[in-house]
Amino acid sequence: MNDTLRTKLGVPFPLFAFSHCRDVIVAVSKAGGFGVLGAAGFSPDELETELTWIDQHIDGHPYGVDLLFPENMALAGEDPSRVTDLARGIPQQHRQFVADLLKTHGVDPGGEADAVRVSRPPSLLRAQGVALLDVAFRHPIKLIVNALGLPPKEMFEGARAKGVLVGALAGAREHALRHVEAGVDVIVAQGGEAGGHCGEVSTMVLIPEVVRAVRAVSDVPVLAAGGIMTGRQMAAAMVLGASGAWTGSVWLATTESETSEIFRDKMVKARSRDTVRSKGRTGKYSRQLKSAWTDAWEGPDSPGALPMPLQSMISEPALQKATAAAERGVAGGRELVTYFVGQGVGLVENVRSARAVVQDFREEFAEALGDLDTLAS
């Protein structure tokens, strides 16, 4: 356990909770963990609202923000004012595929304007990401993280000026070393079991590999991510050399989560083999719950996923329609419903409060350490 990291962040228990829901962030940080708001899906104005609310309710406890600055992305340098032009670049074949998929499952695809998100620039475009960074640094965050690739210079510059630590996710040893060379303060080594964008190396293999490589060149702490849903798993990761656990999927099955009741119900019923790595949501491989949506994009009639961020511009509006239809009782809509989630979904047995999840982690973590102490003696 890296006490230096805990001291710098002011966190009693090194359980990091990634969530898009401000209520989860507040509940986890107030319970002794460290909430990290996934902010890539917000506009700058929306992020300002979310962070202001967190500041007003978190009672001074520490928290962080996570953004997406992909290094390799089509149209990465596009002017965000040309978002409508980006939408026009989506092939008719892909538009029709999505419309037909929705219709097949009893979901009204709406008009073309409804089928493609054109209301604002994709947050993955660099200029939009920098605008989100500017908002984040106006608030008392303790950690800023890039979830996909090397953090940009604007992230380093803003963080250094504000005394904020910079983190970055890594799915391979070479990625972690590159982050260390660039000057990151925290590495999040994420195994292939993780929900969202992830690599192929399992957490059990990746953590000791990254820890060994990083310790050979620096004292940068490593957090373990990927499939961690319990305190015992957290303890195991820290025995492997991690300084804490970075978790995400476990918070989706909480009462505060941003996900729909339908998805939470599907989570409780799912097993660990009910997830898939697919490009069908963002254009890059990400792990999500299997559904008729993921099956279709991997099927023989699929036109193939578009590059990031174009795929998200057709997938997100369609999946929102599917979820809304499912909530109205449309069975086909329920079949389409999916979300980013890791293989640890098989460990979800019920929906609990975020505070209860933190408490369970603490108790299981302590039990695991006690068991190890007994074995060692």
Summary of the structure (lengths in Angstrom):
residues: 377
radius of gyration: 20.2
end to end distance: 20.3
largest distance: 68.3
contacts: 1364
relative contact order: 0.15
helix: 48%
strand: 13%
